[in-house]
Amino acid sequence: MFKFVGAAFVIAAGWLAGSLLERNVTERIGALSSIIPALSILKAEIENLMTPIPEAFEALSDSASYPASGIFSGTCALMNDGESFADAFSEIIRDNSQRYGLFDEDAAVLTELAPVLGRYSAAEQAARLSQAVYRLQEQLNKAYAEHKKNGKLYKTMGLMLGFLLVIVTL
């Protein structure tokens, strides 16, 4: 009886491990799907309305969906504590990228914006934002493809690993 209960727990643990791998890709898709439109809005604010970065970030912290809203509100909070925009934005991305579901390459694209935003002309800032949106869109497309290709595979492999461990240990 205990062998069967133990076997069930091992199989469930394998399935859970596979599900967690699949969940990471799903969270990345959600994060990028939130951040890309927010950066497009930020670009329009800077390019068309000449909105200063602190005001634009404050507005986006209220209107953007999570996790983009968390990035913008966290940056605003650190700026209110006296940090420069570049330091605050970089710190939020660096310290919270995993919590927001971002992979390292996603965080790198966002961090590259920190020294540019608020320092150069509106046209240069808009160009860098366009470039960042393009790169993040490419990464989103790759994440969709990976999820489509490997999403079920992760769960199945975890389940099969659980079965394999049960068979080997019995």
C-alpha positions in Angstrom: 0.0 0.0 0.0 2.8 2.4 1.0 4.6 1.6 -2.2 1.6 2.7 -4.3 1.2 5.9 -2.4 4.9 6.6 -2.7 4.8 5.8 -6.4 1.8 8.2 -6.9 3.8 11.0 -5.1 6.9 10.4 -7.3 4.7 10.5 -10.5 2.9 13.6 -9.3 6.3 15.3 -8.5 7.6 14.5 -12.0 4.4 16.0 -13.5 4.7 19.1 -11.3 8.3 19.6 -12.3 7.3 19.6 -16.0 4.4 21.9 -15.3 6.7 24.4 -13.6 9.0 24.5 -16.7 5.9 25.1 -18.9 4.7 27.8 -16.5 8.0 29.7 -16.9 7.4 30.0 -20.6 3.8 31.0 -20.1 4.7 33.7 -17.6 7.3 35.1 -20.1 4.6 35.3 -22.7 2.4 37.2 -20.3 5.1 39.5 -19.2 6.2 40.4 -22.8 2.5 40.8 -23.8 2.2 43.4 -21.0 5.4 45.2 -21.6 5.4 45.6 -25.4 2.1 47.7 -25.5 3.2 49.7 -22.5 6.5 50.6 -24.3 4.5 51.6 -27.4 2.4 53.9 -25.3 5.5 55.3 -23.7 7.0 56.0 -27.1 3.8 57.9 -28.2 3.9 59.9 -24.9 7.5 60.9 -25.5 7.3 61.4 -29.2 4.0 63.1 -29.6 3.2 64.8 -26.3 6.8 65.4 -25.0 5.7 64.0 -21.7 8.6 63.9 -19.1 9.7 60.4 -18.1 8.5 60.6 -14.5 5.0 61.7 -15.5 4.8 59.1 -18.3 5.9 56.3 -15.9 3.4 57.5 -13.3 0.6 57.3 -15.8 1.7 53.9 -17.1 2.0 52.5 -13.5 -1.8 53.1 -13.3 -2.9 52.1 -16.8 -0.6 49.3 -17.8 -1.3 45.7 -17.0 0.9 43.6 -14.7 3.9 43.1 -14.7 4.5 46.3 -16.7 2.6 48.3 -14.1 4.9 46.9 -11.5 8.0 48.0 -13.4 6.7 51.5 -13.9 5.4 51.9 -10.3 8.6 50.4 -8.8 10.7 52.8 -10.8 8.5 55.8 -9.7 8.9 54.7 -6.1 12.7 54.5 -6.3 12.8 57.9 -8.1 10.6 59.4 -5.3 13.3 58.1 -2.8 15.9 60.1 -4.7 17.4 57.7 -7.1 18.0 58.8 -10.7 15.8 57.4 -13.4 18.5 55.2 -15.0 19.5 53.7 -11.6 15.9 53.2 -10.5 14.8 51.5 -13.8 17.9 49.3 -14.0 17.5 48.3 -10.3 13.8 47.3 -10.7 14.5 45.2 -13.8 17.6 43.6 -12.3 16.1 42.8 -9.0 12.6 41.7 -10.2 13.0 40.2 -13.6 12.4 36.7 -12.5 9.4 37.7 -10.4 7.9 39.5 -13.4 8.5 36.4 -15.6 11.3 37.9 -17.7 14.2 35.9 -19.0 17.7 37.4 -18.9 17.6 38.4 -22.6 14.3 40.3 -22.0 15.7 42.1 -19.0 18.8 43.0 -21.0 16.7 44.7 -23.7 14.8 46.7 -21.0 18.0 47.6 -19.1 19.5 49.1 -22.3 16.8 51.7 -22.3 17.8 53.1 -18.8 20.6 55.4 -19.9 18.7 56.6 -23.0 15.2 57.6 -21.6 15.0 61.1 -20.4 18.5 62.1 -21.5 18.3 62.4 -25.3 15.9 64.1 -27.7 12.4 62.8 -28.1 13.2 61.4 -31.6 16.2 59.5 -30.3 14.3 58.1 -27.3 11.4 57.1 -29.6 13.9 55.3 -31.9 15.4 53.4 -29.1 11.9 52.5 -27.8 11.0 51.3 -31.3 14.1 49.2 -31.4 13.3 47.7 -27.9 9.7 46.9 -28.9 10.9 45.2 -32.1 13.4 43.1 -30.1 10.9 42.2 -27.4 8.3 41.3 -30.1 10.9 38.9 -31.7 11.5 37.3 -28.2 7.7 37.1 -27.7 7.4 35.3 -31.0 10.1 32.9 -30.0 8.4 32.3 -26.6 5.1 31.5 -28.4 6.9 29.1 -30.7 8.7 27.4 -27.7 5.4 27.1 -25.8 3.7 25.6 -28.8 6.5 23.2 -29.5 7.5 22.3 -25.9 4.7 23.2 -23.6 3.1 19.8 -23.5 6.4 18.1 -23.9 7.6 19.5 -20.6 4.6 18.1 -18.7 4.8 14.8 -20.5 8.6 14.4 -19.9 8.1 15.2 -16.2 5.3 12.6 -16.0 7.5 10.1 -17.8 10.4 10.8 -15.5 8.2 10.1 -12.6 7.1 6.8 -14.1 10.7 5.9 -14.8 11.7 6.6 -11.2 8.9 4.4 -9.9 9.8 1.6 -12.2 13.5 1.7 -11.4 12.9 1.9 -7.6 10.3 -0.9 -7.5 
